Amino acid sequence: MADGRAAPERTGQDDPPANPRRGPVAAALMLCMALAALDGTIVATAVPQIVGDLGGLSVFSWLFSGYLLAVTVTLPVYGRLSDTYGRKPVLVAGTVLFLLGSLLCAAAWDMAALIAFRVVQGLGGGALQGTVQTIAADLYPLKERPRIQARLSSVWATSAVAGPAVGGLLAGYADWRWIFLVNLPLGGVALWLIVRHLKEPARPPRTAPVRVDWAGALGVFATGALLLTALVQGGVAWPWLSPPSLALLGSAAVLAAATVAVERRAAEPMLPGWVWRRRTIAAVNVSLGALGLLMVAPTVFLPTYAQSVLGLGPIAAGFVLSAWTLSWPISAALSNRVYTRIGFRLTAVLGISGALACLLAFPFLPYPGEAWQPALLMLALGACLGLFQLPLMVGVQSTVPYEERGTTTASVLFCRQVGQSVGAAAFGAVANAVLAARLGTDTDLDALARSLDTTDAIRRAVDAAVDWVYFGAAAAAALALLALLTLAPRRFPVLEEATGDEKERDRPGLKP
């Protein structure tokens, strides 16, 4: 992309008028996002019933790991395919694949089959997550994009609260297979709305035939699968420095080098190098990768802290965690009032700086403390992260033309997913190391969380372990801040959003 095509950041006053058919498509996008958002929370609640029926207690964690692997490694592939063939066919195919996986999961006869079918679900889930975000950017002009993004964020927030309740009800009063069957009517309505109402702009005729970089796609898929398997299973199924971990990490490194070599020679690479050569995209990739890393601290470790240290029940602990799901979408929806005045980068800098302060404050909470104290911090953290994430997502999507938006969006989401996997592995190791040092035994946080033993020594050990995890999350926030200050340009090079047959043209930017 030539630099002359880009204009500085702008407020979007001249964006195209609203499309009267956006309402049904927006509803379809929210339904598709709900399918992906509900998946993890609703399945987690039914694990005891699933294991009791199918067995496989030693491998049940792959119900989640297999799905996560499939989603993460397919994100770049679907992003590139949506730029090549259009968003609609990719979203339709992904939704159908997700629903097929759901139907197969409901019919699973043993744990191995259920895990395999969860991978099929994940292959569709990768298309849902990436393509929904891309269509939202296509559908809404810059000044209205926070509204749809806030709606999508609210879907995740609602799912975090409603998923466990729905999963528990279905598993307790019906059958665990219904947690997969409920996807079918939701997905069916979403498919109908997409097929009927989503109209993509006419694509310019190609002078050369489409060349899909299947070798690159296979390389990205295999590299990601090996790396994420090493991160997910390391320290759980086998020690970090054991032969399986070293073999997986070494193989991932070799495959990554081979994939880079293949992609450099490909005419239309599946993961093009420009997603890292352009400063804006590279900065957002690193920043949102760090966001995925720091999100592990509250989502994974705060419930254990609330139960083991504060003595709360599971429901009350869930409410402590859900505080940030309330403030995040509200802050995201209001972020356009900030970035239209001071720019995308500075808005994100303010947000991540506030998040850094919240994360650093957590280890200094009094012991054992009151439930409102971490809840208040989580409320503030959600508000700060809404101010951080959405301006970066909207900003980076606005710096690329239509034919590059799918790849750009997928690269950002891919980095965030990898960050979450790295964070789960790294912070799990940190927490277990602190527990071992405090208690003098080789134990882990999961085992203590399931234990009925709540002596003061154990509570203090868990408190110290979670404090160090939050220090690690603060380091991730500092990394995001550093990436924004050193890599991101002061003004994002936002492209003109043309209407009809108008061409892109320069437009005055925001005041510094």
Residue pairs with C-beta under 8 A, 6 or more apart in sequence:
1 274
1 278
1 400
1 401
1 404
3 493
5 495
5 504
6 399
6 493
6 494
6 495
7 493
7 494
7 495
7 496
7 505
7 506
7 507
7 508
7 509
8 491
8 493
8 494
8 508
8 509
8 510
9 339
9 343
9 344
9 395
9 491
9 492
9 494
9 509
9 510
10 142
10 494
10 507
10 508
10 509
10 510
11 143
11 340
11 510
12 141
12 142
12 143
12 144
12 340
12 497
13 143
14 507
15 141
15 142
15 143
15 144
15 497
16 141
16 497
16 498
16 499
17 499
18 144
19 139
21 197
21 199
22 139
22 140
24 193
24 196
24 197
25 135
25 139
25 193
25 194
25 197
25 198
26 136
26 139
26 148
26 151
27 193
28 189
28 190
28 191
28 193
28 194
28 197
28 198
29 132
29 135
29 136
29 148
29 152
30 151
30 152
30 155
31 186
31 187
31 189
31 190
31 193
32 91
32 95
32 128
32 132
32 187
32 190
32 194
33 128
33 129
33 132
33 152
33 155
33 156
34 155
34 158
34 159
34 186
35 95
35 98
35 125
35 128
35 183
35 186
35 187
35 190
36 71
36 98
36 125
36 128
36 129
36 132
37 155
37 156
37 158
37 159
37 160
37 163
38 159
38 162
38 163
38 166
39 67
39 121
39 125
40 64
40 67
40 163
41 159
41 160
41 162
41 163
41 164
41 167
42 163
42 164
42 166
42 167
42 170
42 179
43 63
43 64
43 167
43 179
44 64
44 163
44 164
44 167
45 163
45 164
45 167
45 168
45 171
46 167
46 168
46 170
46 171
46 176
46 179
47 60
47 63
48 171
49 171
49 172
49 176
50 60
50 63
50 111
50 114
50 176
51 57
51 60
51 111
53 176
54 108
54 109
54 110
54 111
54 114
55 110
55 111
56 110
56 111
56 112
56 114
59 111
59 112
59 115
60 111
61 236
62 115
62 118
63 114
63 115
63 118
65 228
65 229
65 232
65 233
66 115
66 116
66 118
66 119
66 122
67 118
67 119
67 121
67 122
67 125
68 122
68 228
68 232
68 417
68 421
69 119
69 122
69 224
69 225
69 228
69 229
69 232
70 118
70 119
70 120
70 121
70 122
70 123
70 125
70 126
71 122
71 125
71 126
71 129
71 417
72 126
72 224
72 228
72 414
72 417
72 418
72 421
73 126
73 220
73 221
73 223
73 224
73 225
73 228
74 122
74 123
74 126
74 127
74 221
75 126
75 129
75 130
75 410
75 413
75 414
75 417
76 220
76 270
76 271
76 407
76 410
76 411
76 414
77 126
77 217
77 220
77 221
77 270
77 410
78 90
78 94
78 126
78 127
78 130
78 131
78 406
78 410
79 130
79 131
79 134
79 406
79 407
79 408
79 409
79 410
79 411
79 414
80 213
80 217
80 269
80 270
80 271
80 272
80 406
80 407
80 410
81 90
81 212
81 406
82 90
82 91
82 130
82 131
82 134
82 406
82 410
83 403
83 404
83 405
83 406
83 407
84 210
84 212
84 268
85 210
86 200
86 203
87 131
87 134
87 135
87 138
87 198
87 200
87 406
88 194
88 198
88 200
90 127
90 131
90 406
91 127
91 128
91 131
91 132
91 135
91 194
91 198
92 191
92 194
92 195
93 124
93 127
94 124
94 125
94 126
94 127
94 128
94 131
95 124
95 127
95 128
95 187
95 190
95 191
95 194
96 124
96 191
97 120
97 121
97 123
97 124
97 127
98 121
98 124
98 125
98 127
98 128
98 183
98 187
99 124
99 183
99 184
99 187
99 188
99 191
100 120
100 124
101 117
101 118
101 119
101 120
101 121
101 122
101 123
101 124
102 121
102 180
102 181
102 183
102 184
102 187
103 180
103 181
103 184
104 113
104 117
104 120
105 114
105 117
105 118
105 121
105 177
105 180
106 177
106 178
106 180
106 181
107 177
108 114
108 117
129 413
130 406
130 409
130 410
130 413
131 406
132 152
133 152
133 393
133 409
133 413
134 397
134 405
134 406
134 409
134 410
135 198
136 145
136 148
136 149
136 152
137 145
137 394
137 397
137 398
137 405
137 409
138 200
138 402
138 405
139 148
140 147
140 148
141 497
142 394
142 398
142 494
142 497
143 336
143 340
145 336
145 394
145 397
145 398
146 332
146 333
146 334
146 335
146 336
146 390
146 394
147 333
149 332
149 333
149 390
149 393
149 394
150 329
150 330
150 332
150 333
150 390
151 329
153 328
153 329
153 332
153 386
153 390
154 329
156 325
157 322
157 325
157 326
157 328
157 329
158 325
160 321
160 322
160 325
161 318
161 322
161 325
164 318
166 179
166 182
167 179
170 176
170 178
170 179
170 182
171 179
201 402
210 268
211 267
211 268
212 268
213 262
213 263
213 266
213 267
213 268
213 269
213 270
215 262
215 266
216 259
216 262
216 263
216 266
216 269
216 270
216 271
217 270
219 255
219 258
219 259
219 262
219 263
219 270
220 259
220 270
220 271
222 255
222 259
223 252
223 255
223 256
223 259
224 418
226 248
226 249
226 251
226 252
226 255
227 248
227 249
227 252
227 256
227 418
228 418
228 421
229 248
230 245
230 248
230 249
230 252
231 421
231 422
231 424
231 425
232 421
232 424
232 425
233 244
233 245
234 240
234 245
234 248
234 425
235 425
235 428
235 429
235 432
236 428
237 244
238 244
238 245
239 245
240 429
259 271
263 269
263 270
263 271
263 272
263 273
264 273
271 407
271 411
272 407
274 281
275 281
275 282
275 285
275 407
275 408
275 411
276 282
276 285
278 399
279 487
279 488
279 489
280 395
280 396
280 399
280 488
280 489
280 492
280 493
281 396
281 399
281 400
281 408
281 411
281 412
282 487
283 483
283 484
283 487
283 488
284 392
284 393
284 395
284 396
284 412
284 488
285 411
285 412
285 415
286 415
286 479
286 480
286 483
286 487
287 348
287 352
287 388
287 392
287 480
287 483
287 484
287 488
288 389
288 392
288 393
288 412
288 413
288 415
288 416
288 419
288 480
289 415
289 416
289 418
289 419
290 419
290 476
290 477
290 479
290 480
290 483
291 385
291 388
291 389
291 416
291 419
291 476
291 480
292 415
292 416
292 417
292 418
292 419
292 420
292 421
292 422
292 423
293 419
293 420
293 422
293 423
293 426
293 473
293 476
293 479
294 355
294 359
294 423
294 473
294 474
294 476
294 477
294 480
295 419
295 420
295 423
296 420
296 423
296 424
296 427
296 469
296 473
297 359
297 423
297 427
297 466
297 469
297 470
297 472
297 473
298 321
298 324
298 378
298 381
298 473
299 321
300 424
300 427
300 428
301 427
301 431
301 445
301 465
301 466
301 469
301 470
302 317
302 320
302 321
302 374
302 378
302 466
303 314
303 317
303 318
303 320
303 321
304 445
304 448
304 449
304 462
304 466
305 374
305 462
305 463
305 466
306 312
306 316
306 317
306 320
306 321
306 371
306 374
307 313
307 314
307 317
307 449
308 448
308 449
308 454
308 458
308 459
308 462
309 367
309 368
309 369
309 459
309 462
309 463
309 466
310 317
310 320
310 368
310 369
310 370
310 371
310 374
311 368
311 454
312 320
312 371
316 371
319 375
320 371
320 374
320 375
320 378
321 378
323 375
323 376
323 378
323 379
323 382
324 378
324 379
324 381
324 382
324 385
325 382
326 379
326 382
327 379
327 380
327 382
327 383
327 386
328 382
328 383
328 385
328 386
329 386
330 383
330 386
331 351
331 382
331 383
331 384
331 385
331 386
331 387
332 386
332 387
332 389
332 390
333 386
335 347
335 351
335 386
335 387
335 390
335 391
336 394
338 347
338 350
338 387
338 391
339 346
339 347
339 391
339 394
339 395
340 510
341 510
342 510
343 490
343 491
343 492
343 510
344 391
344 392
344 394
344 395
344 492
345 395
345 484
345 488
345 489
345 490
345 491
345 492
347 387
347 388
347 391
348 387
348 388
348 391
348 392
348 395
348 484
348 488
349 481
349 484
349 485
350 387
351 384
351 385
351 386
351 387
351 388
351 389
351 391
352 384
352 385
352 388
352 477
352 480
352 481
352 484
353 384
353 481
354 380
354 383
354 384
354 387
355 381
355 384
355 385
355 388
355 477
356 474
356 477
356 478
356 481
358 377
358 380
358 381
358 384
359 381
359 470
359 471
359 473
359 474
359 477
360 470
360 471
360 474
361 377
362 374
362 377
362 467
362 470
363 467
363 468
363 470
363 471
365 373
365 374
365 377
366 373
367 460
367 463
368 459
368 463
388 480
392 412
393 409
393 412
395 492
395 494
396 408
396 412
396 492
397 405
397 408
397 409
398 492
398 494
398 495
398 497
399 408
399 492
399 493
399 494
399 495
400 408
400 495
401 495
401 504
419 476
423 473
423 476
426 472
427 469
427 472
427 473
428 444
428 445
430 465
430 468
430 469
430 472
431 444
431 445
431 465
431 466
431 468
431 469
432 443
432 444
432 445
432 465
434 461
434 464
434 465
434 468
435 443
435 444
435 445
435 448
435 461
435 462
435 465
436 442
436 443
438 457
438 460
438 461
438 464
438 465
439 457
439 458
439 461
445 462
445 465
448 458
448 461
448 462
451 458
490 512
491 509
491 510
495 504
496 504
496 505
496 506
496 507
498 504
498 505
